[in-house]
Amino acid sequence: MIWVGLAIAIFIGALYKSPPQVFSKKPLFWLAPAAILFLVAAWNMSPTLPGQAPGKFYGLIFHFYGASLLTAMFGPAITLSILFPVALIGICAFQGDYVEASQQYLMICVLPTIFSYFSIQTIQRFIPKHLFVLILGNGYVAAFASIVLSGALLLISRLLLGEPGQIDVEGWLLGLIIIAFMEGSLSGMLLAIFLIYRPNWVATYNEEAYMSR
């Protein structure tokens, strides 16, 4: 039950930093439910190639977690508030396992959100402000880094706490790169679309700073 308690504690902390009143205002009033429904579907969609063994971590699959994109759009607190019901609905509704949902929330929501946030902060601090840098850095690089760093941390923890002989390190790393590439590509593409058509959705975008030149 420690996983469930930790996940709930992080969710409550995220709500404290982003009070429910925030979600009653536009665009989050309708954008947050839309993001939840979209990510619930994305989490449970995993088509594979013909002849590929199902469920294999390093198989070539489509997957989109969305933590980094939401962090670039709304910041970490709102992101973790949105992703908790995604894990609750996406896992419990299909598997009926609260522990699994809590683990999914911690591993593919909380960790990528943290790494994505620090990646975005580093890019904004040290890289000159340019619209291309915003799309490439906050969209692609932050998402790619968040998946790679989260996966590497989980791999190290399993090697230290588990049985190293039972872990396919090469397959794990290969799958991590594939998933990170997919996450980064989709995050960068969607962020570019939002910046063009709905720039007010992207909290990390400052028109005066990025377009003054």
C-alpha positions in Angstrom: 0.0 0.0 0.0 3.0 2.3 0.2 2.7 2.9 -3.6 -0.9 4.0 -3.3 -0.1 6.3 -0.3 2.9 7.9 -2.1 0.9 8.5 -5.3 -2.0 10.0 -3.3 0.3 12.2 -1.3 2.0 13.6 -4.5 -1.5 14.2 -6.1 -2.7 16.1 -3.0 0.6 18.1 -3.1 0.0 18.9 -6.8 -3.6 20.0 -6.1 -2.3 22.2 -3.3 0.1 24.0 -5.7 -2.7 24.1 -8.4 -6.0 24.7 -6.5 -9.2 23.3 -8.1 -10.3 26.8 -8.9 -7.6 26.8 -11.6 -9.5 24.1 -13.4 -12.7 26.1 -13.5 -11.2 28.7 -15.7 -10.5 28.6 -19.5 -8.8 26.9 -21.1 -8.3 24.2 -18.4 -12.1 24.0 -17.8 -12.4 21.8 -20.9 -8.8 21.2 -21.9 -8.0 19.2 -18.7 -10.9 16.6 -19.3 -9.9 16.4 -23.0 -6.3 15.7 -22.1 -7.4 13.0 -19.6 -9.5 11.2 -22.1 -6.9 11.5 -24.8 -4.1 10.1 -22.6 -6.3 7.3 -21.2 -6.8 6.2 -24.8 -3.1 6.7 -25.7 -1.9 4.7 -22.7 -4.0 1.7 -23.7 -3.2 1.8 -27.5 -0.1 -0.3 -28.3 -0.2 -1.7 -31.9 2.6 -4.0 -32.8 4.2 -5.2 -36.0 3.2 -8.5 -37.5 5.0 -11.4 -35.9 6.2 -9.3 -32.9 5.7 -10.8 -29.5 3.0 -8.8 -27.6 3.9 -6.9 -24.5 7.7 -6.9 -25.1 9.2 -3.8 -23.7 11.7 -3.3 -26.5 9.2 -4.0 -29.3 8.5 -1.3 -31.8 5.2 0.0 -30.4 3.3 3.3 -30.5 3.0 4.9 -27.1 2.5 8.4 -25.7 2.7 9.2 -22.0 2.2 13.0 -22.3 3.9 14.1 -19.1 6.5 16.3 -20.8 4.1 17.9 -23.1 1.7 18.8 -20.3 4.7 20.2 -18.3 5.6 22.4 -21.1 2.1 23.6 -21.4 0.9 24.0 -17.8 3.8 23.4 -15.5 4.5 20.5 -13.2 1.7 21.0 -10.6 -1.1 21.0 -13.0 0.5 18.2 -15.0 0.6 15.9 -11.9 -3.0 16.8 -11.1 -4.2 15.9 -14.6 -2.1 12.7 -14.8 -3.4 11.2 -11.6 -6.9 10.5 -13.0 -5.3 9.3 -16.2 -3.5 6.6 -14.2 -6.6 5.9 -12.1 -8.9 5.5 -15.1 -6.4 4.2 -17.6 -5.1 1.4 -15.4 -7.9 0.7 -12.9 -10.7 0.8 -15.4 -9.0 -1.8 -17.6 -7.1 -3.8 -15.0 -8.8 -3.1 -11.7 -5.5 -2.8 -9.9 -4.9 0.3 -7.6 -1.3 -0.7 -6.9 -0.5 -1.0 -10.6 -2.1 2.4 -11.2 -0.1 4.0 -8.4 3.2 2.5 -9.7 2.3 3.7 -13.2 1.6 7.2 -11.9 4.9 7.3 -10.0 7.1 5.8 -12.8 5.7 7.3 -16.0 4.0 10.4 -14.7 5.9 11.8 -11.7 9.5 10.9 -12.8 9.1 12.2 -16.4 7.4 15.4 -15.1 10.2 16.1 -12.7 13.0 15.5 -15.3 11.0 17.4 -18.0 10.6 20.4 -15.7 14.3 20.6 -14.9 15.2 20.1 -18.6 12.9 23.0 -19.6 14.2 25.2 -16.8 17.8 24.5 -17.9 17.0 25.2 -21.6 15.3 28.5 -20.7 18.2 29.6 -18.5 21.1 28.8 -20.7 19.9 28.7 -24.3 19.0 32.0 -26.1 15.3 32.5 -26.4 14.1 31.6 -29.9 10.9 30.1 -31.1 12.7 27.2 -32.7 14.6 26.5 -29.5 11.3 26.6 -27.6 9.8 24.0 -29.9 12.9 21.8 -30.1 14.0 22.2 -26.5 10.7 22.3 -24.5 9.0 19.9 -26.9 11.4 17.3 -28.2 14.5 17.5 -26.0 12.7 17.7 -22.7 10.4 14.8 -23.6 13.3 12.7 -24.9 15.4 13.5 -21.8 12.5 12.8 -19.4 11.9 9.3 -20.7 15.6 8.4 -21.0 16.4 9.7 -17.5 13.3 8.1 -15.9 14.0 4.8 -17.6 17.7 4.8 -16.7 16.8 5.5 -13.0 14.3 2.6 -13.0 16.8 0.3 -14.6 19.5 1.2 -12.1 17.1 0.7 -9.2 16.1 -2.7 -10.6 19.7 -3.7 -11.0 20.5 -2.7 -7.4 17.4 -4.0 -5.7 16.5 -6.9 -8.0 18.3 -9.7 -9.7 20.6 -8.3 -12.4 20.9 -11.6 -14.2 17.2 -11.6 -15.0 17.2 -8.2 -16.7 17.8 -7.7 -20.4 19.8 -4.5 -20.1 20.5 -4.3 -23.9 16.8 -4.8 -24.7 15.8 -2.3 -22.0 18.1 0.4 -23.3 17.0 -0.2 -26.9 13.3 0.0 -26.0 14.0 3.1 -23.9 15.5 4.9 -26.9 12.6 3.9 -29.2 10.0 5.1 -26.7 11.9 8.3 -26.0 12.2 9.0 -29.7 8.4 8.5 -30.1 7.6 10.6 -27.0 9.9 13.4 -28.1 8.6 13.5 -31.7 5.0 13.6 -30.7 5.6 16.2 -27.9 7.6 18.4 -30.3 5.0 18.1 -33.0 2.0 18.8 -30.8 3.8 21.7 -29.0 4.5 23.3 -32.4 0.8 23.0 -33.4 -0.3 24.5 -30.1 2.1 27.4 -30.4 0.8 28.2 -33.9 -2.9 27.9 -33.3 -3.3 28.2 -29.5 -0.3 29.9 -27.9 -2.2 30.8 -24.8 -2.3 27.1 -23.9 1.5 27.0 -23.5 2.6 28.4 -20.2 6.4 28.4 -21.1 5.7 30.6 -24.1 6.2 34.4 -23.7 5.4 36.2 -26.8 7.4 39.3 -25.9 10.5 37.3 -25.1 10.4 35.0 -28.1 9.0 37.2 -30.8 10.5 40.6 -29.9 13.3 40.0 -32.3 
